[in-house]
Amino acid sequence: MIAEREEEKKKKERQYKIISEAWDSIDQDGEEESFHFILFFMVKKNSFIPVISQEQKEKNPGSIEFQVFNFTNKIRRLTSHFELHPKDYLSERGLHKILGKRKRLLFYLSKKSRIRYKKLINQLNIRESKIR
């Protein structure tokens, strides 16, 4: 039990080190050097999700895929937050709101374009929702 906790602690330290190195690679001017095209955000334990490129963000930040991606990152961040703070009920309410928004967007996308929906689901590693 103690060994598992120590191992998890070491994993988290490695993840924070990777993230801090990534942020250190950003210039003082705010321009990205090595992470210009793709940024990586830490989400759950050892998983990283490749983020939509900066050019695509500027091109179409209101796209369904981009919104679902942002909601998924928020959901994963809040989920990891609840591991440390299990009685944070206000944040839990916010999580349920975000889950509902993402669910509605995914439902709309599944009706509009099944191919884009399947591609997004596979890219983000989330379950396919049951169709009403």
Secondary structure, 3 states (H helix, E strand, C coil): CHHHHHHHHHHHHHHHHHHHHHHHCECCCCCECCCCCCCEEECCCCCEEECCCHHHHHHCCCCHHHHHHHHHHHHHHHHHHHHHCCCCHHHHHHHHHHHHHHHHHHHHHHHHCHHHHHHHHHHHCCCCCCCC
